[in-house]
Amino acid sequence: MRAGGRRPHPQGLALPTVLAVLALVGLATLVAWRNLSTTEWLLNAEADLLRTQHSAEAALPLAVQDILGAATDAQGNANPRHTPGNDAQTHAFFPTTLSERDTLRLRLGAQACASGICAPDGAPTRSASAWQTMSAAAWPLSADDTPYGTNTTWYWVEVLVDALPLNPSAPFVYRITVLARGVLPGTAVVLQALWSAPASHVPGNISGGTWHSWQLLAD
């Protein structure tokens, strides 16, 4: 090397090094973004599931109110959900006696339920997916009846004969099944509870009663 000369710099490595660093930074950013996106999706899914379960739980007292409704309204008009009517009528209703339940079973025929009222022979169990296929035979809730203002909640009430009723005039126990669907595709909750009317039950009085069980159904 000549005296006073300059040592050459390895300029040819600078650009590849910068590009490699930028690529690593970009890859790290992409991984962080994907992780953030996945976390956000999981949080949204969990929140949607909780909202859906809340909607299902909110339907239970509405089903009880339906079960204990009066035969007539304040104006004296008959409530078809609590009035069998004559033999020519075919609507489903909540029976108050064993003979009325026999009438309901005849009306249902091969149908499992109609308008959310069921009178099964025994107490058959169904999976969550099986109930989801029966929404056409359920009682739908309006958007005004749900906590989040959606009409994606339904329920069925199975009128089962109570082997040891506390009140002979109320010989039934009711298995309530609620289906609620969420906002995200695939989000659904099927909730089932067993309830019986109070021993001193008076039609139209929606207070009292006993909850015997509560469970979330799975497939």
Stockholm file with secondary structure:
# STOCKHOLM 1.0

chainA/1-219         MRAGGRRPHPQGLALPTVLAVLALVGLATLVAWRNLSTTEWLLNAEADLLRTQHSAEAALPLAVQDILGAATDAQGNANPRHTPGNDAQTHAFFPTTLSERDTLRLRLGAQACASGICAPDGAPTRSASAWQTMSAAAWPLSADDTPYGTNTTWYWVEVLVDALPLNPSAPFVYRITVLARGVLPGTAVVLQALWSAPASHVPGNISGGTWHSWQLLAD
#=GR chainA/1-219 SS CCTTCCCCCCGGGHHHHHHHHHHHHHHHHHHHHHHHHHHHHHHHHHHHHHHHHHHHHHHHHHHHHHHTCCSBCTTSCBCGGGCCCCTTCCCCCCCSSHHHHHHHHHHHTTCSEETTEECCSSCCCCCHHHHHTTGGGSEECCGGGSTTSCSCEEEEEEEEECSSCSSTTSCEEEEEEEEEECSSTTCEEEEEEEEECCTTCCTTCCCCCEEEEEEECCC
#=GC SS_cons         CCTTCCCCCCGGGHHHHHHHHHHHHHHHHHHHHHHHHHHHHHHHHHHHHHHHHHHHHHHHHHHHHHHTCCSBCTTSCBCGGGCCCCTTCCCCCCCSSHHHHHHHHHHHTTCSEETTEECCSSCCCCCHHHHHTTGGGSEECCGGGSTTSCSCEEEEEEEEECSSCSSTTSCEEEEEEEEEECSSTTCEEEEEEEEECCTTCCTTCCCCCEEEEEEECCC
//
